[in-house]
């Protein structure tokens, strides 16, 4: 049916729908009105999101399958915390470190963690993860899920840049020196996946965590997949490609 709609009209409909949805979500987070229960792989959680879009998330299910009960998990690009929540409620002994650079989304993340009483188990960091320690412009999108260190990433799907703020960036290698070593790393960073991998060369070659990557190339000029593939092969990883994500295991 959607194929019959002229492309310009389809884009207008998508912009109207997504814009309204994100405004409603932000209103709900601001006023803490409604936090429905959601069934995830790890158990039942509550969040201020209005529907359970990750209830059948295949990447989340596979992360659960590879995580021991006492695993250390790095959730890089945690967004509002669905993955962190699911992993935390399944195993109280598990340690999750959640990285989220967006100031708006970082507040939403912590509201969801507080709602589920897992703040002692999930450590949150408001920063990006990249290939150098720096302070960089971060582009907050009107569709906050698309917010990125790349302006082109923040303006996909007819979105606009709502604000630009300077945000800290750390490298995996620097972070690991003073924090628990990861057993599993999940990366979902809206187009800057290769930067995360470059900044984690020592971590990946020495500590050998399993890495899950959700790749983002829609609307981006860079060839993210090929760059990431070359880096992972150089670090001694095999890649199992799924339709929307990769499972990367040390050889």
URTAUR-V595387 format. One record per helix or strand of 2 or more residues. SS is the DSSP state (H for helix, E for strand). FROM is the first residue (numbers start at 0). TO is the last residue. If there is no record, write none. Layout:
ss=SS from=FROM to=TO
ss=SS from=FROM to=TO
This chain:
ss=H from=1 to=3
ss=H from=6 to=30
ss=E from=36 to=39
ss=E from=42 to=45
ss=H from=57 to=65
ss=E from=71 to=75
ss=H from=81 to=89
ss=E from=94 to=98
ss=H from=102 to=114
ss=E from=121 to=124
ss=E from=127 to=128
ss=E from=133 to=140
ss=H from=143 to=145
ss=H from=150 to=153
ss=H from=155 to=157
ss=E from=160 to=169
ss=H from=171 to=175
ss=E from=183 to=186
ss=H from=192 to=197
ss=H from=200 to=206
ss=E from=209 to=213
ss=H from=223 to=233
ss=E from=236 to=240
ss=E from=244 to=249
